[in-house]
Amino acid sequence: MRKILLKTLVGGAMVFGAVSACAQQDPYYSHFKFVKQAYNPATVGEKDDYICASLLGHNQWLGFDDQTWMDRTTGEPIQGGQITENVAPVTINFNIGGQILGGENRPTPLGAVGLSVFDDRLGYMKTTAFKGQFAYFVPIQGTFARLSIGAEVGFTQFGYVNPNFRFRDASDPRIPTGSISDSRFDAGIGVYYTQSRLGTFAKDFYVGASASHLNGSTYVLQNGNQNSEYQLAQHLYLNTGAKIPLSGGVNVLEPAVLVKYAGKPQFDLNLTVLNNQTIRGGVGYRQWGNTDAFVLLLGYVTGQMQFGYSYDITASRIQGVSNGTHEIFASYCFRLPTSQPPVKTYRKSIREL
């Protein structure tokens, strides 16, 4: 018998009464090391000579329902009400980006441009963001290392979609009875350092830092004659990782760490092994306050395409009312034609060859 009240609705109550948010608001990703562009604009164009696109779907706490229509004493639905099923977070993220060539006088790339989009549904709350991104490259010791300085600008929309709250005071004007939203300008910055080798044991080392929602926009939600406000808090990110060849290079160990801060810290650890540039497998761990989840990761790589799947084993009390978290990931990198095809020469006879 499920008795836990949906936490997202409790968090949503912060909107009413013009309360500023001070907790994690951005979505999280178990495949965080493959979608760095989602939280650090300086990582756009990371792969030389390629345009790369990625798509990720995140379905958190599968089966987690809204129990506010249930009598907490008997565990039965309240007469005339209905239970809203599966209102846990669902996130879609898309990224694309490529380098800007420096021209004949500068063979190395000048920088990169990209686009990052995410749509995040949390209970009745919905956040959608569109961000254009730019990164400027500073080569260090030729191609050995590179410092990237990035920025992003766009807009973020926040609001409620078909809210179905069960409220004690039906006349409370602050509780929305229909879909409402507001859009605001959004900006972020980041730096990203990459190095081809780290000592004698690691390659493709990277470390980055970024900050999102620099302007801390306040969203004004109009509900009839009553307005409520929601503030988007600044989020700070620090990520690092590398590749460590094993077994003569057949296997590659891929450790990665992501630290986030928005009111309190959150840690994501990720350790995978890529076998023969084809099969990937590994584990992860997430902590937000207390232990949040243990992660199992699987992946497949073929050429410039890669696919991934992760399953989060919930370690918090939410495990009693959910079936874990599922995430799928896909990316593809491609090159654009850089020159015209050679002109065909036709001969009238083989004697002219």
Buried (B, 14 or more C-beta within 10 A) or exposed (E): EBEEEBBBBEBBBBBBEBEEBEEBBBBBBBBBBBBBBBBBBBBBBBBEEBBBBBBBEBBBBBEBBBBBBBEEEEEEEBEEEEBBEEBBBBBBBBBBBBBBBBEEEEEEBBBBBBBBBBBBBBBBBBBBBBBBBBBBBEBEEEEEBBBBBBBBBBBBBBBBBEBBBBEEEEEEBBBBBEEBBBBBEBBBBBBBBBBEEBEEEBBBBBBBBBBBBBEEBBBEBEBEEEBBBBBBBBBBBBBBBBBBEBEEEEBBBBBBBBBBBBEEBBEBBBBBBBBEEEEBEBBBBBBBEEEBBBBBBBBEBEEEEBBBBBBBEBBBEBEEBBBBBBBBBBBBBEEEEEEEEEEEEEEEEEEEE
